[in-house]
Amino acid sequence: MAFLRNRSFMIGAVLATVFVAAALLSFLWTPFDVTKLDIAHKLQKPTELHWFGTDHFGRDIFSMIMVGARTSIAVAVLAVGIGILLGVPLGLAAAARKDSLLDEIIMRTNDLVFAFPALLIAIMITAVFGPSAVNAIIAIGIFNIPVFARLTRGAALTLWTRDFVLSARVAGKSAPHISLEHILPNILNLLIVQGSIQFSLGILAEAGLSYVGLGAQPPIPSWGRMLAESQTMISFAPHLAIFPGMAIVLTVLGLNLMGDGLRDLLDPKIRRAR
């Protein structure tokens, strides 16, 4: 299969699968209870019992990374889902009504949302509702909406001038019918690739929001908050920052490699060039 021959995709898939498997396994089992404090064994370096060591409360870091993977992946998946479910229909509608008032409203609203980064949106939301994983999902999801709306509109506009779309219009099909039956299937590959990229950015955004205290709240473990809590102890307990930092790096790297591999495999222009 072409997927198996693509080195970038396979390396990315292996890295991503490891962390997804760890997240799923954490629902059933972790080496230690991440909510249980063990002050007597705090700040231990990696041992046979505690593979990644313990934190300043004596909690097992390996177990916290497993549960933290669950938090990061859940936030990223739901945030990307919001972007796709709202952004793609908006982009299709804007392309179908090019240069109309609807198109202008959608694209100018997208420009307005782009002016506010996910962190700033999260600050505004948490100022009203308080910090939580749900509010982080909403903030990252809102930022993803214009990303998918712009991508969908740009890709769809190139298809509206194609012969098969013109034939559908001559046959009397409505714009929504054409968008769903002819446009969307032809840009689906592009959306899948962008979805994998936004998924990796969602992992980074969740870690960033948790780092500043706007993401998942204690006692729920979060990679970003683990990094924040390690700042003052990094000189004598570097493992507190190394392992959650590596988890973020490897997960994002894996998802980006998967995205590059999917682009190579799904883009017909690249396939023909090879």
C-alpha positions as CSV (number, residue, x, y, z in Angstrom):
1,M,0.0,0.0,0.0
2,A,1.1,3.6,-0.6
3,F,0.6,4.5,3.0
4,L,3.1,1.9,4.1
5,R,5.7,3.1,1.6
6,N,5.4,6.7,2.8
7,R,8.1,7.1,5.5
8,S,6.8,10.4,6.8
9,F,3.3,9.1,7.3
10,M,4.4,5.9,8.9
11,I,6.8,7.6,11.4
12,G,4.1,10.1,12.3
13,A,1.4,7.4,12.6
14,V,3.6,5.4,15.0
15,L,4.3,8.4,17.2
16,A,0.6,9.5,17.2
17,T,-0.6,5.9,17.8
18,V,1.6,5.6,20.9
19,F,0.1,8.6,22.6
20,V,-3.5,7.8,21.5
21,A,-2.9,4.2,22.9
22,A,-1.6,5.7,26.2
23,A,-4.6,8.0,26.4
24,L,-7.0,5.1,25.9
25,L,-5.2,2.9,28.3
26,S,-5.3,5.5,31.0
27,F,-9.1,5.0,31.1
28,L,-8.5,1.5,32.3
29,W,-5.1,1.5,34.0
30,T,-2.2,3.7,35.1
31,P,0.8,2.5,37.1
32,F,-0.2,4.8,40.0
33,D,-3.2,6.9,41.0
34,V,-2.6,10.4,39.7
35,T,-4.8,12.0,42.4
36,K,-2.9,10.3,45.3
37,L,-0.2,12.4,47.0
38,D,2.9,10.7,48.4
39,I,5.0,13.5,49.9
40,A,7.5,11.0,51.4
41,H,8.6,10.1,47.8
42,K,8.5,13.5,46.2
43,L,11.0,14.7,43.5
44,Q,12.4,11.2,43.0
45,K,14.5,10.7,39.8
46,P,13.5,8.0,37.3
47,T,13.7,4.5,38.9
48,E,12.4,1.0,38.1
49,L,9.3,1.8,40.1
50,H,8.7,5.3,38.8
51,W,10.0,5.3,35.2
52,F,9.8,9.0,34.8
53,G,10.3,9.9,38.5
54,T,7.8,11.7,40.8
55,D,6.8,15.4,41.1
56,H,6.8,17.7,44.1
57,F,3.7,16.0,45.5
58,G,5.1,12.5,45.0
59,R,2.8,11.7,42.0
60,D,4.1,9.4,39.3
61,I,5.0,11.4,36.3
62,F,4.6,8.6,33.8
63,S,1.0,8.1,35.0
64,M,0.3,11.8,34.8
65,I,1.6,11.9,31.2
66,M,-0.7,9.1,30.3
67,V,-3.7,10.9,31.7
68,G,-2.5,14.2,30.3
69,A,-2.5,12.7,26.9
70,R,-6.2,12.0,27.3
71,T,-6.8,15.6,28.2
72,S,-4.7,17.1,25.4
73,I,-6.2,14.8,22.7
74,A,-9.8,15.3,23.9
75,V,-9.4,19.1,23.8
76,A,-7.7,19.0,20.4
77,V,-10.2,16.6,18.8
78,L,-13.3,18.6,20.1
79,A,-11.7,22.0,19.1
80,V,-10.9,20.8,15.6
81,G,-14.4,19.3,15.4
82,I,-15.9,22.7,16.2
83,G,-13.8,24.3,13.5
84,I,-14.8,21.7,10.8
85,L,-18.5,21.5,11.7
86,L,-18.9,25.3,11.6
87,G,-16.1,26.5,9.3
88,V,-16.7,24.1,6.4
89,P,-20.4,25.0,5.9
90,L,-19.6,28.7,6.1
91,G,-16.8,28.3,3.5
92,L,-19.1,26.4,1.2
93,A,-21.9,29.0,1.6
94,A,-19.4,31.8,0.9
95,A,-18.1,30.1,-2.2
96,A,-21.6,29.4,-3.5
97,R,-22.6,33.0,-3.1
98,K,-19.3,34.6,-4.2
99,D,-19.2,38.5,-4.0
100,S,-22.6,38.5,-2.4
101,L,-23.5,40.1,0.9
102,L,-23.4,36.7,2.6
103,D,-19.9,36.1,1.3
104,E,-18.8,39.5,2.6
105,I,-20.3,39.0,6.0
106,I,-18.7,35.6,6.4
107,M,-15.2,36.6,5.3
108,R,-15.1,39.8,7.3
109,T,-16.3,38.0,10.4
110,N,-13.5,35.5,9.8
111,D,-11.0,38.4,9.6
112,L,-12.3,39.7,12.9
113,V,-11.9,36.3,14.6
114,F,-8.4,36.0,13.2
115,A,-7.5,39.3,14.9
116,F,-7.9,37.6,18.2
117,P,-5.5,34.6,18.9
118,A,-6.8,31.6,20.8
119,L,-5.0,32.7,23.9
120,L,-6.8,36.1,23.9
121,I,-10.1,34.4,23.2
122,A,-9.5,32.1,26.1
123,I,-8.7,35.0,28.4
124,M,-12.0,36.7,27.4
125,I,-14.0,33.5,27.9
126,T,-12.4,32.6,31.3
127,A,-12.8,36.2,32.5
128,V,-16.6,35.5,32.3
129,F,-16.9,31.8,32.9
130,G,-13.7,30.9,34.7
131,P,-10.8,28.6,33.5
132,S,-11.6,25.0,32.5
133,A,-11.0,22.5,29.8
134,V,-14.4,23.2,28.3
135,N,-13.6,26.9,27.9
136,A,-10.2,26.0,26.3
137,I,-12.1,23.8,23.8
138,I,-14.4,26.7,23.0
139,A,-11.5,29.2,22.6
140,I,-9.4,26.9,20.3
141,G,-12.6,25.8,18.4
142,I,-13.6,29.4,17.7
143,F,-10.1,30.1,16.3
144,N,-10.3,27.0,14.1
145,I,-13.6,28.1,12.5
146,P,-12.1,30.8,10.1
147,V,-9.2,28.5,9.3
148,F,-11.5,25.9,7.8
149,A,-13.9,28.5,6.4
150,R,-11.1,30.2,4.4
151,L,-9.6,27.0,3.2
152,T,-13.0,25.6,2.1
153,R,-14.0,28.8,0.3
154,G,-10.7,29.1,-1.5
155,A,-10.7,25.4,-2.6
156,A,-14.4,25.5,-3.5
157,L,-14.1,28.7,-5.7
158,T,-11.7,26.9,-8.0
159,L,-14.3,24.1,-8.5
160,W,-17.3,26.3,-9.2
161,T,-15.9,27.1,-12.6
162,R,-15.2,23.5,-13.6
163,D,-17.3,21.8,-16.3
164,F,-18.9,19.2,-14.0
165,V,-20.2,21.9,-11.7
166,L,-21.5,23.9,-14.7
167,S,-23.3,20.8,-15.9
168,A,-24.9,20.3,-12.5
169,R,-26.1,23.9,-12.6
170,V,-27.5,23.5,-16.1
171,A,-29.3,20.4,-14.8
172,G,-31.1,22.6,-12.3
173,K,-29.4,21.5,-9.1
174,S,-29.4,24.1,-6.3
175,A,-26.3,25.7,-4.9
176,P,-26.5,23.7,-1.6
177,H,-27.0,20.5,-3.5
178,I,-24.0,21.2,-5.7
179,S,-21.9,22.1,-2.6
180,L,-22.7,18.9,-0.8
181,E,-22.7,16.5,-3.8
182,H,-20.0,17.8,-6.0
183,I,-17.8,20.4,-4.2
184,L,-17.3,18.8,-0.7
185,P,-16.2,15.4,-1.9
186,N,-13.6,17.0,-4.1
187,I,-12.0,19.1,-1.3
188,L,-12.3,16.4,1.3
189,N,-8.6,15.3,1.0
190,L,-7.6,18.9,1.6
191,L,-9.7,19.1,4.7
192,I,-8.3,15.9,6.1
193,V,-4.7,17.2,5.7
194,Q,-5.6,20.5,7.3
195,G,-7.5,18.7,10.1
196,S,-4.3,16.8,11.0
197,I,-2.3,20.0,11.1
198,Q,-4.9,21.8,13.2
199,F,-5.0,18.8,15.5
200,S,-1.3,19.2,16.2
201,L,-1.8,23.0,16.7
202,G,-4.7,22.1,19.1
203,I,-2.3,20.0,21.2
204,L,0.1,23.0,21.4
205,A,-2.7,25.5,22.1
206,E,-4.1,23.3,24.9
207,A,-0.6,23.0,26.4
208,G,-0.1,26.8,26.2
209,L,-3.5,27.6,27.8
210,S,-2.8,25.1,30.6
211,Y,0.7,26.5,31.1
212,V,-0.9,29.9,31.9
213,G,-3.6,28.4,34.0
214,L,-6.5,28.7,31.5
215,G,-6.9,25.0,30.5
216,A,-7.7,21.9,32.5
217,Q,-7.8,22.6,36.2
218,P,-6.4,20.4,39.1
219,P,-6.6,17.6,39.9
220,I,-6.8,16.8,36.1
221,P,-3.2,16.3,34.8
222,S,-2.2,18.5,31.9
223,W,1.1,18.6,30.0
224,G,1.2,22.3,29.9
225,R,0.5,22.7,33.6
226,M,3.2,20.1,34.4
227,L,5.7,22.3,32.6
228,A,4.5,25.4,34.5
229,E,4.8,23.7,37.8
230,S,8.3,22.5,37.0
231,Q,9.7,26.0,36.4
232,T,11.0,26.7,39.9
233,M,12.5,23.2,40.3
234,I,14.1,22.6,36.9
235,S,17.6,23.2,38.3
236,F,17.5,20.3,40.7
237,A,14.7,18.2,39.2
238,P,14.9,18.6,35.4
239,H,12.9,15.4,34.8
240,L,9.8,17.4,35.8
241,A,10.1,19.4,32.6
242,I,11.9,17.0,30.3
243,F,9.2,14.2,30.1
244,P,6.0,16.3,29.6
245,G,8.0,18.6,27.2
246,M,9.1,15.5,25.2
247,A,5.5,14.3,25.2
248,I,4.3,17.5,23.6
249,V,7.2,17.6,21.1
250,L,6.8,14.0,20.0
251,T,3.0,14.2,19.7
252,V,3.1,17.4,17.6
253,L,5.9,16.0,15.5
254,G,4.0,12.8,14.8
255,L,0.9,14.7,13.8
256,N,2.8,17.0,11.5
257,L,4.6,14.1,9.9
258,M,1.2,12.4,9.4
259,G,-0.1,15.6,7.8
260,D,2.9,15.8,5.4
261,G,2.4,12.2,4.5
262,L,-1.3,12.6,3.9
263,R,-0.6,15.6,1.7
264,D,1.8,13.6,-0.4
265,L,-0.6,10.6,-0.6
266,L,-3.8,12.5,-1.3
267,D,-2.7,15.4,-3.5
268,P,-3.0,14.2,-7.1
269,K,-0.5,16.8,-8.3
270,I,2.2,15.5,-6.1
271,R,1.3,11.9,-7.0
272,R,1.7,12.7,-10.7
273,A,5.0,14.5,-10.1
274,R,6.4,11.3,-8.6
